[in-house]
Amino acid sequence: MLDLYNREIVGWSVGSNKNADLVLDAMKSIPYDLDKVEVFHTDRGAEFVNAYKFKSLEQLALLTHDYIHWWNHKRKHSTLNNLSPLTFKA
């Protein structure tokens, strides 16, 4: 889940099935009080299709964690004056 203020990934989860529990786990991982959320948006668009086959859910979780760390700490966004999400937030 993406915070639109600074494009930071704030919530995520991995699982073997797409179901409500997967979404709830992602929402529970958000370190903010969700009672104050004014807008919650989903594009319900097509999912990213990846030809890579993960060996396990643990591997998927580790690689997802690494990607999110890169996205939040290193990836520069033109909409954030070419800063990373966490640098912009600071």
C-alpha positions as CSV (number, residue, x, y, z in Angstrom):
1,M,0.0,0.0,0.0
2,L,1.3,3.4,-1.0
3,D,1.2,6.6,0.9
4,L,0.4,9.2,-1.8
5,Y,2.0,12.0,0.2
6,N,5.5,10.7,-0.4
7,R,5.0,7.5,-2.5
8,E,6.3,5.4,0.4
9,I,5.2,1.8,0.5
10,V,3.7,1.5,4.0
11,G,1.9,-1.8,3.9
12,W,2.4,-5.1,2.2
13,S,1.9,-8.8,2.5
14,V,2.6,-12.0,0.6
15,G,0.7,-15.2,0.3
16,S,-0.1,-18.1,-1.8
17,N,-3.6,-17.0,-2.5
18,K,-5.3,-13.7,-3.3
19,N,-7.9,-13.4,-0.6
20,A,-9.2,-11.0,2.1
21,D,-6.7,-12.2,4.6
22,L,-3.9,-11.1,2.3
23,V,-5.4,-7.6,2.2
24,L,-6.0,-7.5,5.9
25,D,-2.4,-8.6,6.6
26,A,-1.2,-5.7,4.4
27,M,-3.4,-3.3,6.2
28,K,-2.3,-4.5,9.6
29,S,1.4,-3.9,8.6
30,I,0.8,-0.2,8.1
31,P,2.4,1.6,11.0
32,Y,-0.2,4.4,11.1
33,D,-3.6,4.8,12.8
34,L,-6.0,4.0,10.0
35,D,-8.9,5.7,11.8
36,K,-7.5,9.0,10.5
37,V,-7.4,7.9,6.8
38,E,-9.5,10.3,4.8
39,V,-9.3,8.5,1.4
40,F,-8.5,4.9,0.6
41,H,-8.2,4.2,-3.2
42,T,-7.6,1.1,-5.2
43,D,-7.3,1.0,-8.9
44,R,-8.3,-2.7,-9.0
45,G,-6.2,-2.9,-12.1
46,A,-4.4,-5.8,-13.7
47,E,-1.7,-7.3,-11.6
48,F,1.9,-7.3,-12.5
49,V,2.8,-10.5,-14.2
50,N,6.2,-11.9,-13.4
51,A,7.8,-14.8,-15.2
52,Y,10.0,-15.5,-12.1
53,K,9.0,-18.5,-10.1
54,F,9.7,-18.2,-6.4
55,K,10.9,-21.3,-4.6
56,S,8.9,-20.5,-1.4
57,L,6.8,-17.9,0.2
58,E,9.8,-17.1,2.4
59,Q,11.9,-16.2,-0.7
60,L,9.0,-14.1,-2.0
61,A,8.8,-12.3,1.3
62,L,12.5,-11.6,1.5
63,L,12.7,-10.3,-2.1
64,T,9.6,-8.2,-1.6
65,H,11.2,-6.7,1.6
66,D,14.4,-6.0,-0.3
67,Y,12.5,-4.3,-3.1
68,I,10.4,-2.2,-0.7
69,H,13.6,-1.1,1.1
70,W,15.1,0.0,-2.2
71,W,11.9,1.8,-3.2
72,N,11.5,3.7,0.0
73,H,15.2,4.5,0.6
74,K,16.9,4.7,-2.8
75,R,14.5,5.1,-5.7
76,K,14.2,8.7,-6.7
77,H,10.8,10.0,-7.8
78,S,10.4,12.9,-10.2
79,T,7.2,13.9,-8.3
80,L,9.3,14.2,-5.1
81,N,12.0,16.5,-6.6
82,N,14.1,13.5,-7.4
83,L,14.2,12.4,-3.8
84,S,13.4,9.0,-2.3
85,P,10.2,8.7,-0.4
86,L,11.8,8.7,3.0
87,T,14.2,11.5,2.2
88,F,11.3,13.6,1.0
89,K,9.3,12.8,4.2
90,A,12.2,13.8,6.5
